Amino acid sequence: MDYFELEAAVESWAEEKGILDHSNPLKQALKTQEELSELMEAIIDEQGGENRTDEIEDAIGDIMVTMIIQAKMQGMTIEKCLERAYNVISKRTGKMVNGKFEKDA
């Protein structure tokens, strides 16, 4: 499947499971936070020498699922949100500090 087919499949799955009708944006954001914590845990373990590639891939996918559902709940699309963010960051200036991009004030 291509990305757009996957996105549609996620939205259909969320509809079938009752997530769109029986959850809300705050609960979905908490689910995203839970999945992000799993990603961070896997990254920390991998930096410690463990091979956690499968868990990292799974966590990134789960985060995407929660974000697709969040966007749908908000009447938005991931594409529109990503485009909006890119239009801001593409003009951003800054520099790398200790391995992290710090934007100019």
PyRosetta script that sets phi, psi and omega in degrees:
from pyrosetta import init, pose_from_sequence

init()
pose = pose_from_sequence("MDYFELEAAVESWAEEKGILDHSNPLKQALKTQEELSELMEAIIDEQGGENRTDEIEDAIGDIMVTMIIQAKMQGMTIEKCLERAYNVISKRTGKMVNGKFEKDA")
pose.set_psi(1, 146.3)
pose.set_omega(1, 173.4)
pose.set_phi(2, -86.5)
pose.set_psi(2, 176.3)
pose.set_omega(2, -175.1)
pose.set_phi(3, -57.5)
pose.set_psi(3, -45.9)
pose.set_omega(3, -175.6)
pose.set_phi(4, -66.7)
pose.set_psi(4, -34.1)
pose.set_omega(4, 174.5)
pose.set_phi(5, -66.7)
pose.set_psi(5, -40.6)
pose.set_omega(5, 177.8)
pose.set_phi(6, -63.9)
pose.set_psi(6, -43.2)
pose.set_omega(6, 179.0)
pose.set_phi(7, -60.4)
pose.set_psi(7, -45.8)
pose.set_omega(7, 178.2)
pose.set_phi(8, -62.1)
pose.set_psi(8, -38.8)
pose.set_omega(8, 178.9)
pose.set_phi(9, -65.4)
pose.set_psi(9, -40.2)
pose.set_omega(9, 177.5)
pose.set_phi(10, -63.3)
pose.set_psi(10, -44.6)
pose.set_omega(10, 178.8)
pose.set_phi(11, -62.2)
pose.set_psi(11, -41.6)
pose.set_omega(11, 177.4)
pose.set_phi(12, -64.1)
pose.set_psi(12, -42.7)
pose.set_omega(12, 178.2)
pose.set_phi(13, -60.2)
pose.set_psi(13, -45.2)
pose.set_omega(13, -179.9)
pose.set_phi(14, -63.3)
pose.set_psi(14, -37.3)
pose.set_omega(14, 176.8)
pose.set_phi(15, -65.4)
pose.set_psi(15, -48.2)
pose.set_omega(15, -179.0)
pose.set_phi(16, -61.3)
pose.set_psi(16, -36.8)
pose.set_omega(16, -177.8)
pose.set_phi(17, -82.3)
pose.set_psi(17, -4.6)
pose.set_omega(17, 179.3)
pose.set_phi(18, 80.8)
pose.set_psi(18, 9.6)
pose.set_omega(18, -178.2)
pose.set_phi(19, -64.6)
pose.set_psi(19, -43.4)
pose.set_omega(19, -177.6)
pose.set_phi(20, -67.7)
pose.set_psi(20, -32.4)
pose.set_omega(20, -178.5)
pose.set_phi(21, -88.0)
pose.set_psi(21, -25.3)
pose.set_omega(21, -170.9)
pose.set_phi(22, -121.1)
pose.set_psi(22, 6.7)
pose.set_omega(22, 176.5)
pose.set_phi(23, -118.9)
pose.set_psi(23, -171.4)
pose.set_omega(23, 178.2)
pose.set_phi(24, -151.2)
pose.set_psi(24, 167.6)
pose.set_omega(24, -176.3)
pose.set_phi(25, -57.4)
pose.set_psi(25, -36.3)
pose.set_omega(25, 179.9)
pose.set_phi(26, -66.7)
pose.set_psi(26, -45.3)
pose.set_omega(26, 177.8)
pose.set_phi(27, -62.6)
pose.set_psi(27, -36.6)
pose.set_omega(27, 178.6)
pose.set_phi(28, -68.6)
pose.set_psi(28, -37.7)
pose.set_omega(28, 177.1)
pose.set_phi(29, -64.4)
pose.set_psi(29, -38.1)
pose.set_omega(29, 176.4)
pose.set_phi(30, -63.9)
pose.set_psi(30, -37.1)
pose.set_omega(30, 176.5)
pose.set_phi(31, -64.6)
pose.set_psi(31, -41.0)
pose.set_omega(31, 176.9)
pose.set_phi(32, -60.8)
pose.set_psi(32, -43.3)
pose.set_omega(32, 179.9)
pose.set_phi(33, -62.4)
pose.set_psi(33, -40.1)
pose.set_omega(33, 176.8)
pose.set_phi(34, -60.9)
pose.set_psi(34, -44.9)
pose.set_omega(34, -179.9)
pose.set_phi(35, -67.7)
pose.set_psi(35, -36.0)
pose.set_omega(35, 177.6)
pose.set_phi(36, -65.0)
pose.set_psi(36, -38.4)
pose.set_omega(36, 176.7)
pose.set_phi(37, -62.3)
pose.set_psi(37, -39.4)
pose.set_omega(37, 177.0)
pose.set_phi(38, -63.7)
pose.set_psi(38, -38.7)
pose.set_omega(38, 177.0)
pose.set_phi(39, -63.2)
pose.set_psi(39, -47.2)
pose.set_omega(39, -179.2)
pose.set_phi(40, -61.3)
pose.set_psi(40, -41.2)
pose.set_omega(40, 178.3)
pose.set_phi(41, -60.8)
pose.set_psi(41, -44.5)
pose.set_omega(41, 179.5)
pose.set_phi(42, -65.6)
pose.set_psi(42, -39.5)
pose.set_omega(42, 178.4)
pose.set_phi(43, -64.9)
pose.set_psi(43, -43.9)
pose.set_omega(43, 178.9)
pose.set_phi(44, -60.6)
pose.set_psi(44, -45.0)
pose.set_omega(44, 178.6)
pose.set_phi(45, -61.9)
pose.set_psi(45, -40.8)
pose.set_omega(45, -178.9)
pose.set_phi(46, -66.9)
pose.set_psi(46, -38.1)
pose.set_omega(46, 177.1)
pose.set_phi(47, -66.2)
pose.set_psi(47, -22.9)
pose.set_omega(47, 176.4)
pose.set_phi(48, -83.5)
pose.set_psi(48, 0.9)
pose.set_omega(48, 175.2)
pose.set_phi(49, 110.9)
pose.set_psi(49, -9.0)
pose.set_omega(49, 178.1)
pose.set_phi(50, -79.2)
pose.set_psi(50, 149.1)
pose.set_omega(50, 174.1)
pose.set_phi(51, -88.6)
pose.set_psi(51, 106.0)
pose.set_omega(51, -178.0)
pose.set_phi(52, -119.9)
pose.set_psi(52, 24.6)
pose.set_omega(52, -177.1)
pose.set_phi(53, -54.8)
pose.set_psi(53, -44.6)
pose.set_omega(53, -179.8)
pose.set_phi(54, -62.0)
pose.set_psi(54, -43.0)
pose.set_omega(54, 179.9)
pose.set_phi(55, -66.7)
pose.set_psi(55, -37.0)
pose.set_omega(55, 178.0)
pose.set_phi(56, -65.1)
pose.set_psi(56, -46.7)
pose.set_omega(56, 178.7)
pose.set_phi(57, -60.6)
pose.set_psi(57, -44.1)
pose.set_omega(57, 179.0)
pose.set_phi(58, -61.9)
pose.set_psi(58, -44.8)
pose.set_omega(58, -178.6)
pose.set_phi(59, -65.1)
pose.set_psi(59, -42.0)
pose.set_omega(59, 177.9)
pose.set_phi(60, -62.0)
pose.set_psi(60, -43.3)
pose.set_omega(60, 177.0)
pose.set_phi(61, -61.1)
pose.set_psi(61, -44.1)
pose.set_omega(61, 179.0)
pose.set_phi(62, -63.2)
pose.set_psi(62, -38.8)
pose.set_omega(62, 177.2)
pose.set_phi(63, -62.3)
pose.set_psi(63, -43.7)
pose.set_omega(63, 178.1)
pose.set_phi(64, -60.6)
pose.set_psi(64, -42.1)
pose.set_omega(64, 178.3)
pose.set_phi(65, -58.6)
pose.set_psi(65, -48.4)
pose.set_omega(65, -178.4)
pose.set_phi(66, -64.6)
pose.set_psi(66, -33.4)
pose.set_omega(66, 179.9)
pose.set_phi(67, -73.8)
pose.set_psi(67, -37.1)
pose.set_omega(67, 175.5)
pose.set_phi(68, -61.3)
pose.set_psi(68, -44.4)
pose.set_omega(68, 179.3)
pose.set_phi(69, -65.9)
pose.set_psi(69, -41.8)
pose.set_omega(69, 178.0)
pose.set_phi(70, -58.4)
pose.set_psi(70, -48.0)
pose.set_omega(70, 179.2)
pose.set_phi(71, -58.8)
pose.set_psi(71, -44.5)
pose.set_omega(71, 179.2)
pose.set_phi(72, -60.5)
pose.set_psi(72, -44.2)
pose.set_omega(72, 178.3)
pose.set_phi(73, -60.3)
pose.set_psi(73, -31.7)
pose.set_omega(73, -177.9)
pose.set_phi(74, -89.3)
pose.set_psi(74, 1.0)
pose.set_omega(74, -177.9)
pose.set_phi(75, 73.6)
pose.set_psi(75, 28.4)
pose.set_omega(75, -177.5)
pose.set_phi(76, -123.6)
pose.set_psi(76, 177.1)
pose.set_omega(76, 171.7)
pose.set_phi(77, -124.4)
pose.set_psi(77, 152.7)
pose.set_omega(77, 176.2)
pose.set_phi(78, -59.3)
pose.set_psi(78, -39.9)
pose.set_omega(78, -179.4)
pose.set_phi(79, -58.1)
pose.set_psi(79, -44.9)
pose.set_omega(79, -179.0)
pose.set_phi(80, -65.5)
pose.set_psi(80, -42.6)
pose.set_omega(80, 178.8)
pose.set_phi(81, -63.3)
pose.set_psi(81, -43.9)
pose.set_omega(81, 179.5)
pose.set_phi(82, -65.2)
pose.set_psi(82, -42.2)
pose.set_omega(82, 178.1)
pose.set_phi(83, -60.7)
pose.set_psi(83, -43.7)
pose.set_omega(83, 179.4)
pose.set_phi(84, -61.4)
pose.set_psi(84, -45.8)
pose.set_omega(84, 179.3)
pose.set_phi(85, -63.3)
pose.set_psi(85, -43.1)
pose.set_omega(85, -179.4)
pose.set_phi(86, -63.1)
pose.set_psi(86, -40.3)
pose.set_omega(86, 179.4)
pose.set_phi(87, -60.9)
pose.set_psi(87, -28.1)
pose.set_omega(87, 176.3)
pose.set_phi(88, -81.3)
pose.set_psi(88, -51.8)
pose.set_omega(88, -174.0)
pose.set_phi(89, -69.7)
pose.set_psi(89, -26.0)
pose.set_omega(89, -178.5)
pose.set_phi(90, -65.3)
pose.set_psi(90, -21.1)
pose.set_omega(90, 179.8)
pose.set_phi(91, -102.2)
pose.set_psi(91, -2.3)
pose.set_omega(91, -174.4)
pose.set_phi(92, -76.2)
pose.set_psi(92, 141.6)
pose.set_omega(92, 174.7)
pose.set_phi(93, -115.8)
pose.set_psi(93, 159.1)
pose.set_omega(93, -179.8)
pose.set_phi(94, 165.8)
pose.set_psi(94, -162.1)
pose.set_omega(94, -177.9)
pose.set_phi(95, -151.8)
pose.set_psi(95, 162.4)
pose.set_omega(95, 176.5)
pose.set_phi(96, -81.5)
pose.set_psi(96, 130.1)
pose.set_omega(96, 176.5)
pose.set_phi(97, -131.9)
pose.set_psi(97, 115.9)
pose.set_omega(97, -180.0)
pose.set_phi(98, 52.4)
pose.set_psi(98, 43.0)
pose.set_omega(98, 176.3)
pose.set_phi(99, 79.1)
pose.set_psi(99, 9.9)
pose.set_omega(99, -179.8)
pose.set_phi(100, -129.4)
pose.set_psi(100, 134.7)
pose.set_omega(100, 178.5)
pose.set_phi(101, -74.5)
pose.set_psi(101, 122.8)
pose.set_omega(101, 177.2)
pose.set_phi(102, -109.4)
pose.set_psi(102, 117.9)
pose.set_omega(102, -179.4)
pose.set_phi(103, -74.7)
pose.set_psi(103, 151.4)
pose.set_omega(103, 176.3)
pose.set_phi(104, -68.5)
pose.set_psi(104, 150.1)
pose.set_omega(104, -178.5)
pose.set_phi(105, -66.5)
pose.dump_pdb("model.pdb")
